[in-house]
Amino acid sequence: MKGLLSKRQVFLCVTASILTYSIIAIFISSDVKIYIWEKHQNNTHLDIWTKEAFVLETSTVLPAQTRHPLSPIYPYNYRFLLNQPDKCKEEAPFLILLVVSKATDIETRHLIRATWGNETIIPGVVIKRLFLVGMEPLYTTPLQQALQEESLVFQDILQQDFVDSYRNLTVKTMMGMEWVAKYCPTASYVLKIDTDVFLNVDFLVNDLLRPKDPTRTNYFTGRILNNTGPIRNKAYKKWYIPKEFYPGDKYPPYCAGPSYLFSGDVATKIYNVAQLIPAFPMEDTFVGLCLHHLGIQITKPPNAVFHGYGMTFDRCEFYKLACVHPFSHKELLKVWPNFLPKNDTTCQKTAAKSTNA
């Protein structure tokens, strides 16, 4: 395509911009970051974008009188700066991978595209991959330009004009729900996943979901967390929740944030109900609140297939799991080529010896 940077050029652009970003960050006070977060809380956009650079879209906002009386409410008038509206136009995917990312994570995105995020990894099954990103708190033009070029090359990046931060993970996740609801409502299933997760796509598709089976509805599963409540100790700033924000002592059941799976119809339902209930900084808890409001029961996964936590790689053990978290990118690059061939009998022989012992 004329005028399009090569993948190597994209990488060099991003590397240069990251260095610039780091140098600038040294001279920026924390007051600036606080101001940016306050702008988000006041439901405003950053004013650094030009119409010439991006095609902006406005999300639909429910009338104020229909919203939940508590505040703050999740603001839905964020604009898509990078979008893939035609991703599902030719065929409805069996599975959408919504991968939580950041603008600066270009190497990680390349790694995921080459491993578990490969859209053609399961023959005969349509899989679509999308990376979810916001705007870096310290904006640089080279970084955004490189991200735009990467989006043109791979057509798998979604970006809206909210500040990319831990406290905005809910906003980022809701961007993914919004995209599925608007541009791919006929998708059978959606997996929201972080980049530091090992995903066994073959097991997820062929053993857990089974494409030949009828598509489930109102389906939501993952590593279920029960009987958890808000942290009231201010020493834990990252997770501190005051009573004024959430008065209850317990959260409804929810699935741990690194990865959870749901049927395509649930994305639209969560997207709609999220406009009616108070926003919440912990995205996995917020999604659980949405499910509770909808009356959707979380399905317990068979054999704890989402419960792989802190495991050392073992090919035979990983074959029996959907997700393992955390898992380093260096280790993923190392083990993935040896993980793919499943036609050998090594693991079957190991299991047989264990049974006969």
Residue, then its C-alpha position, 0 to 999 in steps of 0.5 A: m500500500k502506497g505511503l504505508l510504513s514497513k513493520r520495521q519502520v513502525f518498530l523504529c518509530v515506536t522505539a524512538s517515541i518511547l525514548t522521547y516519552s520517557i525523557i519527557a516524563i522525567f520533567i512532568s510533575s504528578d500534578v499534570k497526571i492528576y489533572i488529566w485524570e480529573k478531566h476524565q472524571n469530569n467526562t471530557h476529552l483530551d483536546i489534542w486531536t485534529k480532524e485531519a488525522f482521524v475519523l472521529e465517531t461519537s458513542t450513543v449516550l442514554p438520556a440523563q433521566t434513564r441513568h442510575p441515580l448514583s455517580p459517577i456514571y460510566p461516560y459513553n461519549y468517548r470517540f473511536l480514534l482507531n476503529q475496525p468497523d469492517k472486521c466482521k463484515e464478510e463473516a461472523p466470527f466464532l471467537i473474538l479476542l479482545v486483548v488489553s494493550k497499551a500504545t507502547d506495547i508494540e513488541t508484545r502485540h507482534l508476539i501475540r499475533a505470532t502465537w495465541g493471537n494468530e487468527t488462522i490458528i484453528p483451521g475452519v474456525v473464524i477468529k478475530r483479534l483486536f487490541l484495546v488501547g487508550m491514549e498515553p497520559l503523556y501524548t507524543t505525536p510520533l507514538q500516535q503516528a506509529l500506532q496509526e500505521e500499525s493499525l493500518v498494517f494489521q487492522d486489529i487496533l481499537q483506540q478511544d480518547f480516554v487516558d490509558s491508566y489502571r483506573n481506566l481499565t473499566v473504560k477500556t473494557m467497555m470500549g471492547m463491549e461497545w465495539v462488539a455490540k455495534y460492529c460484531p453483534t453476531a459473534s458467537y463468543v468473546l474472550k477478554i484477555d490480558t497480554d501476560v496470559f498463556l492462552n491455549v486456543d485449541f483447548l478453548v475452541n475445540d474442547l470448551l466451546r465446540p464449534k459444532d455445538p449450538t451457540r450458548t446465550n447468557y454465557f459467562t465463565g472464567r476464574i470465579l471469585n466469590n465472597t470478596g469485598p471492597i478494600r477500605n484501607k487507604a494504604y492500598k491506594k490502587w484498590y482502595i474503595p471508600k464507602e461513599f463509592y460502594p457502600g456494600d461489604k461484599y461484591p457479587p461474584y465476578c471473574a478474575g480480570p486476566s481472562y474471561l469468556f462470554s457469549g456474543d449476546v452478553a457484550t451488548k447486554i453489558y454495554n447497555v446496562a453499564q450506562l445505568i449503574p455506577a462506574f467502578p475502577m476495577e473492571d472485573t468487579f464492574v463487569g460482575l456488577c453488570l452481570h448481577h444487575l442483568g441477572i446473568q449467573i456466571t457458569k463454573p468452568p469445567n475442571a478449573v480450566f481458567h485457574g492456571y495461576g503461577m504455573t511453570f510450563d509443562r506441555c501436558e498440563f497446559y494442554k488441559l487448561a484454557c489460560v495460565h496467568p501470569f506468563s512471561h512474554k520471553e517464556l511464551l516465545k520460547v515454548w510456543p513452537n513446541f506447544l503447537p504439535k498435539n498429534d504426538t502421544t507423549c502426553q497420552k503415554t504420561a497419563a497412562k503411566s500415571t493411571n497404572a502406577 
